[in-house]
Amino acid sequence: MKETEDKQVLDRSHVDTLQKLLSDMKYGSVTLIIQDGKIVQIDKTEKHRIKN
Protein backbone atom coordinates (compact mmCIF):
# COMPACT_ATOMS: atom_id res chain seq x y z
CA MET A 1 0.00 0.00 0.00
CA LYS A 2 1.32 3.42 -0.89
CA GLU A 3 1.80 6.02 1.83
CA THR A 4 -0.41 8.45 -0.07
CA GLU A 5 -3.42 6.12 0.09
CA ASP A 6 -5.86 6.75 2.93
CA LYS A 7 -6.98 3.80 5.01
CA GLN A 8 -10.37 4.14 6.59
CA VAL A 9 -10.20 2.01 9.72
CA LEU A 10 -13.49 3.22 11.26
CA ASP A 11 -16.71 3.08 9.32
CA ARG A 12 -20.12 4.18 10.60
CA SER A 13 -21.03 0.72 11.95
CA HIS A 14 -17.82 0.66 14.04
CA VAL A 15 -18.57 4.10 15.45
CA ASP A 16 -22.14 3.03 16.30
CA THR A 17 -20.89 -0.14 18.02
CA LEU A 18 -18.29 1.78 20.04
CA GLN A 19 -20.84 4.39 21.03
CA LYS A 20 -23.24 1.70 22.27
CA LEU A 21 -20.52 -0.12 24.23
CA LEU A 22 -19.29 3.08 25.86
CA SER A 23 -22.68 4.61 26.63
CA ASP A 24 -23.49 2.29 29.55
CA MET A 25 -19.96 1.60 30.81
CA LYS A 26 -18.83 3.24 34.04
CA TYR A 27 -15.45 1.50 34.52
CA GLY A 28 -13.58 -0.68 32.07
CA SER A 29 -11.84 -0.75 28.74
CA VAL A 30 -12.51 -1.29 25.06
CA THR A 31 -9.85 -2.89 22.85
CA LEU A 32 -9.85 -2.75 19.06
CA ILE A 33 -8.22 -5.66 17.22
CA ILE A 34 -6.86 -4.56 13.84
CA GLN A 35 -5.75 -6.82 10.98
CA ASP A 36 -4.62 -5.55 7.60
CA GLY A 37 -5.69 -2.04 8.57
CA LYS A 38 -9.29 -3.03 9.39
CA ILE A 39 -11.11 -3.60 12.67
CA VAL A 40 -11.85 -7.31 12.99
CA GLN A 41 -12.82 -7.51 16.66
CA ILE A 42 -13.91 -5.25 19.52
CA ASP A 43 -13.37 -6.50 23.09
CA LYS A 44 -15.12 -4.90 26.07
CA THR A 45 -13.94 -5.49 29.62
CA GLU A 46 -16.23 -4.01 32.25
CA LYS A 47 -15.37 -3.64 35.90
CA HIS A 48 -17.90 -3.46 38.70
CA ARG A 49 -16.74 -1.70 41.85
CA ILE A 50 -17.86 -3.22 45.14
CA LYS A 51 -18.22 -0.67 47.93
CA ASN A 52 -17.78 -1.83 51.51
Secondary structure, 3 states (H helix, E strand, C coil): CCCCCCCCCCCHHHHHHHHHHHHCCCCEEEEEEEECCEEEEEEEEECCCCCC
